[in-house]
Amino acid sequence: MKILTINGSERSRGSTWLAVQAIVERARARGCETREVDLAEQRVTRCDCGRCNSRTDPCPVDDDVGTIVAAMVEADAVFLAAPVHGFGLSSLMQTFVERAGVGHLRFERPLTNTIGAAVVIGRRYGHLDVHAQLLHNLLLNRFIVVGSGFPVTIHSGGEQGVLSDTEGMEALHRTVDRIIDIGNALAESGTRLPRPSEVERRVGRTS
């Protein structure tokens, strides 16, 4: 199983990165192939073409968003991990989800039936608001959203940072395990999920 993590923090080695490392370690221990994308180390440029909602072809901006989207399509499961900044989603992750969604994903919804989860890290406030925004983005792109029963919201305060939030880290570990369990079960059963084009026809988006 291929698991992709996308770190939406402007600090590529901060608290969000530590949470991502916990995902990666858990997944690798269970035999998964992992890939990490730190948006802070990629070129994610704001688009100002003014035609994002009307254009019929992918966004022409020359940056790394298209390459990251291709990695998402290749993965079996994607974790969107981001910090709370100013009570909201980090500006870097916000730019990415806007550019990826409007510039690349909305044409064919290629992430349909990919497994996904949201992970939010912050000191004290705004976690659930940011988690809801990422969750809505996953739903918009027709991910199969998997959780542990609780949203993965991790507090970064305490002497050990995110590791001090044992409850939040437990929710993270359980979510990773559930994603792997479900992904493996689907693969072993040979179940064929509807293709993106088939789902598009059902909602009247294509002929």
Secondary structure, DSSP 8 states (H G I E B T S, - for coil): -EEEEEE--SSTTSHHHHHHHHHHHHHHHTT-EEEEEEGGGS-------S-TTT-SS-----SSHHHHHHHHHH-SEEEEEEEEETTEE-HHHHHHHHHHIIIIITTT-TTTT-EEEEEEEESSS-HHHHHHHHHHHHHHTT-EE--SSS-EEEE--STTGGGG-HHHHHHHHHHHHHHHHHHHHHHHHT-----HHHHHHHTTS--
